[in-house]
Amino acid sequence: MFLDYRAAYRDRGYRGAQACIRDFIAANGIKILFVAAEPASFHFPLEFFRSLRPAVYTAMLAGDSVYYYGPRDRYYAGAMDLLVSCDSFETAEAFKALGGDAVMFPSACDRGLYRKLPGLEKTIDVSFVGGLAGRRDRAAYLDYLAANGVEVRVYGSGTPGGRVSQAQMVEIFNQSRINLNFTGASVDLRLAAPAPLPPDTKQLKARLAELALCGSFVLSERAPGIERVFRPGEEAVYFDTKEDLLEKTRFYLARAGEREAIAARGYRRALSDYDAGTAIPRLLGEIEARRQAPKTAWSGIPADAVFNKNFASFRVLCLLRHLKRLKFSFALEELLLLVQLRTLDPRQVYDFFIVEIVDKFPRAKALLKKLLLRP
């Protein structure tokens, strides 16, 4: 069963949404509450999830861990029974070291969308599908290949090939002898964080499984734990530097037999482990087994200055949204919470104001720009 917490929050406000979730659990005899929230959302207090645990087993799905584990996920997961990380073995292990329970569930994909397309010839030597805007790390790799005589077809936002549809992307995967995957993290994190994100941070991407389910050869930048997803040199190939990338690109372009054998083994591994049709039931079975086992006594990570700053700043976003819908009593709830918390992140507040108010009125936005930029 599915409950849209955002709709509940929009229609019933801070306290009403919590009551709605409690009523939903009780009315439907829910035994497992699987929380898959937007990564930067702070709709509910930690105490709300802690209070649910005597009645229902709670599990949290977390992705983009390099961005959100520090400022958000470790707090909410600590208030629940289980953290399910879909992109970081390190995060799962770090959370268990704190005293919580965690499993790693690498991204699973719909094999109805990502699939082999019989009859398509390999007409593209090397391709990459993904954005380049603001991604100097990716551009540096691609420029190095081009400077050394390797033609790479590039598609996506800010690329020569432009955006492509889902169907076109799968065709490109199938037509390419070598499919590139980059793992560098680069999102400009809006949340207040315990420490800045190091510039060379890498993360696992779902693209690995998407490519493998298409039966395509993957040449990927290395990332922590990637060798546990596909075995290096057997099911996928990994590179560490631009020189390493060039060497392996030339090597596998010249050795079709080895390349296709690796792609075939990667395809079998993807069917076994990363097809959503079998991977998700397997995860649910593991969660059910944990539900029936004794729960840990760990009470989680208490709210600190980092969490409170993000939680309070998110109240501004909720307040603006309630005001736009003329839900004044819900907006008052958020305002009272802000008064109690006595902290804010000015950058987040500014971003929320721009997105929720200024961007909705393009003429006023243009006028404001002119006024601000006037000498």
Stockholm file with secondary structure:
# STOCKHOLM 1.0

chainA/1-375         MFLDYRAAYRDRGYRGAQACIRDFIAANGIKILFVAAEPASFHFPLEFFRSLRPAVYTAMLAGDSVYYYGPRDRYYAGAMDLLVSCDSFETAEAFKALGGDAVMFPSACDRGLYRKLPGLEKTIDVSFVGGLAGRRDRAAYLDYLAANGVEVRVYGSGTPGGRVSQAQMVEIFNQSRINLNFTGASVDLRLAAPAPLPPDTKQLKARLAELALCGSFVLSERAPGIERVFRPGEEAVYFDTKEDLLEKTRFYLARAGEREAIAARGYRRALSDYDAGTAIPRLLGEIEARRQAPKTAWSGIPADAVFNKNFASFRVLCLLRHLKRLKFSFALEELLLLVQLRTLDPRQVYDFFIVEIVDKFPRAKALLKKLLLRP
#=GR chainA/1-375 SS CCCCHHHHHHHHHHHHHHHHHHHHHHHHTCSEEEECCCTTCCCSCHHHHHHHTTTSEEEEEECCHHHHIIIIIHHHHHTSSEEEESSCHHHHHHHHHHTCCEEECCCCBCTTTSCCCTTCCCCEEEEEESCCTTCHHHHHHHHHHHHTTCCEEEESTTSTTCCCCHHHHHHHHHHEEEEEECCBCCCCCCSCCSSCCCTTCBCCCTHHHHHHHTTCCEEEECCTTGGGTSCBTTTBEEESSHHHHHHHHHHHHSCHHHHHHHHHHHHHHHHHHTBHHHHHHHHHHHHHHHHHSCCCCCCCCCCCHHHHHHHHHHHHHHHHHHHHTTCHHHHHHHHHHHHHHCCCCHHHHHHHHHHHTGGGCHHHHHHHHHHHHCC
#=GC SS_cons         CCCCHHHHHHHHHHHHHHHHHHHHHHHHTCSEEEECCCTTCCCSCHHHHHHHTTTSEEEEEECCHHHHIIIIIHHHHHTSSEEEESSCHHHHHHHHHHTCCEEECCCCBCTTTSCCCTTCCCCEEEEEESCCTTCHHHHHHHHHHHHTTCCEEEESTTSTTCCCCHHHHHHHHHHEEEEEECCBCCCCCCSCCSSCCCTTCBCCCTHHHHHHHTTCCEEEECCTTGGGTSCBTTTBEEESSHHHHHHHHHHHHSCHHHHHHHHHHHHHHHHHHTBHHHHHHHHHHHHHHHHHSCCCCCCCCCCCHHHHHHHHHHHHHHHHHHHHTTCHHHHHHHHHHHHHHCCCCHHHHHHHHHHHTGGGCHHHHHHHHHHHHCC
//
